Amino acid sequence: MCGIIGFSGSTDAKNIILDGLKRLEYRGYDSAGIALQNGNVINMVKTSGKVDNLVAMADADTKLAGNCGIGHTRWATHGVPSDVNAHPHMSADGKFAIVHNGIIENHAEIKNKLIQKGVKFLSETDTEVIVQLLDYYYDGDIKKTLVKTTSMLEGSYALGVLCVDNPGTIYAAKVSSPLIIGIGAGENYFASDITAFISHTKNVIDLEDGEFAEISADKITIFDHNFKEIKKEERKITWDVAAAEKSGYEHFMLKEIMEQPAALKATIEPRIKDNKVNFDELNIDIKKYDRILMTACGSAYYAGCVGRDVIEKLCRIHVHTEVASELRYRDPMIDEKTLVIVISQSGETADTIAAIKEAKNKGADVMAIVNVVGSAIAKLADFTIYTWAGPEIAVATTKGYTTQVIVLYMFAVWAAYKLGRIDEKQLLELTKDIKRLPERAQRTLDLNTKVKKLADKYHEKQSIFFIGRYLDYAVCLEGSLKLKEISYIHSEAYAAGELKHGTIALIEEGRLVVAVCCYEPLLDKIISNVQQVKARGAQVLALAVEGNKKIFTEADDVLLVPKANELFMAAVEIIPLQLFAYYVAKNNKCDIDKPKNLAKSVTVE
Ligand code: M6R
C-alpha cells in the first residue's frame, strides 16, 4: 500500500526521487520521506501529510543532496501517520536508511529480541525492525547482511536500502510486494511500479520473490540468497509517459473515464479472429469444469457480479461469486472441477492473492483477469487475460472496471461457444455486439454536461440509494461504491425488489434514488419500484436506454444511454454513474484522485 523509489546516477537525485514519489502517491499518501547519500553521510527528510509537504521541506534543506537515494510514500498500517513513523527509517548510527512496502508479520518478536540486546526503537512501525536488524548484523559486508536480515523476516516486503559504506549504490529485495528495476543511461532505478520512472526509462527488469539487487549508476546485479548472480530478461514498457499524466485534465479520474472507449477497444481487438471472439491461446479446456467461482475485491468483485450473470446466462454453467477477503475463511467447496476466476486491476491485492492460494490448495485451476503486466496475480494464475486499460492512477477505478467487464463478456461468449451452448451464427452476432461497445461508450460520454448539471442539483444529498434489477443491480453496486469512495456521501445499492423487505423504511421526502432501468426485459418491474419510492417522497434520477419514453413520466430526471445488447449494457450504463460520482465529489471539494483513508493497491489484509 506504500510506494517506494530508489535512484543511482550522476545527477542530483533529489528532484528525481521527489518527482517519482508524486507519481507513486496514489499508492498511499499519509506521510512521505526521502534519504540521499552524499559521500559517507546519509541525510533524510520525512514528514506526515502528502508529498507536497515533503517537497517543501526537502527544497528548503540544503544538506539534502547526492546522486543516490531512496524515497517513500506511506499508507499507514502499523503506527499512526506521523513524522516519526514516516519512512525512511534510519539506524541510530546513521549507517543505514531503508524504505519498505509490505508488512513484517513477526516484527513484534524481532523487536522484543533486539530490545533485550539493548537496541532502542523510535517508531511504532513494523518496518523499523529491518533497519535495526541490518545494523545489528552488519559486519562490513552489506550483501551478506541484507541476506541474513531478510532471512529473519516473515511477511511481505519490497525493500530499498542505503548503506554509508557503499556510496553510489542502492540495494533492493523483495518478497510478495511489487518491485521493478528501471535501466537508464548512466542511471538506474527501482520502484514499486513503473509510473515512478517512466519519464526516464521504459526498460525494466522484474525482481522476483527472494531476489536481491545491487544497483549503481552503471551496473545492476541481481543475486539470490547464496549470492549467485541471476541473469534477468529485460522488458520494454509499451505505454507512453502521457498515459500516466493528467494531460490537461483536472483529475486522473476524469481522464480515465474519458479513456474508456479506447481502453475497451484495446481490450477487445486482440481477442477477435475472423470476426469471432477467440481465447484459444489460453489453452483452457473449459469442458473440464462443472462450476466457476469468481472472486475479487471492491469494484473488481462488482465486475465479477456482472460476469457471473452473463456467463451463467450464456454458458449454463453454475457461477458463484465471493469477495476474496472472505473466501479463505469459509472452507469453500472448490475442487479440480472448479475454474476460479480472479479479477484485479493492480494484480497486487493481498486478499485476492490469498484467495488464489486457497483455490490452488484445493486443486482448482485459476484464471486471472489483470491489468498490470507481470504483477503477482498474473504470475500466480494458471491462465491470465490482460485488460489493456493502460495505467490507472486514480484510486477510484473506472477504465479498470469496464475493461474487466468486457473481458468477462468475451470470455462468456467464447466459453458458451466451446461448450456448445451457442452456435457459430450466435458467436458472430455476439462478437459484433461486443465490438460495438467502444462506440456506445464514446456516445455515452456525451452525457458529460448533463450529468454535471445533475451533480450540481444533487450534490448536497446526505444519502443516495441506487436501485436496479438483475444486471442493473450489479451496476448499482459499482455506481454506489464510486459515489461513496470519492464523495464520502452515504450510499446503498439495492436489488430493487428487496426494497419492500426493509430498506423502503429509509425512503422519505427528498431522498435521492438513482434507478438504473437499462435491462429492458425487466422495465415494468423497475418502474413499479420507482413508483413505490416516488409515492414515499423520493426524488428519482433514472438511467434508461435511448428510446424509452415511459420513464420520463415516472422520474424527476432522466439520463438516456445508447442501446447495446441487453446482456452487455453494464459497460455502457456505468459511465454516467462514474461521471455523477466525479462531479458530486468535485462540487463537494473532495480530493478526487486521492480519497481519504484509501490507497490504490491494497496489499494488506
Ligand atoms: O487492484 P484490484 O482490482 O485488485 O483492487 C480491488 C479493489 O481494492 C478496488 O477495486 C477498489 O474497490 C477501488 N478503490 C474501487 O474504485
Residues whose N, C-alpha, C, O or C-beta is under 5 A from the ligand:
A	BS01	M6R	C297 G298 S299 A300 I343 S344 Q345 S346 G347 T349 V395 A396 T397 K600 V602
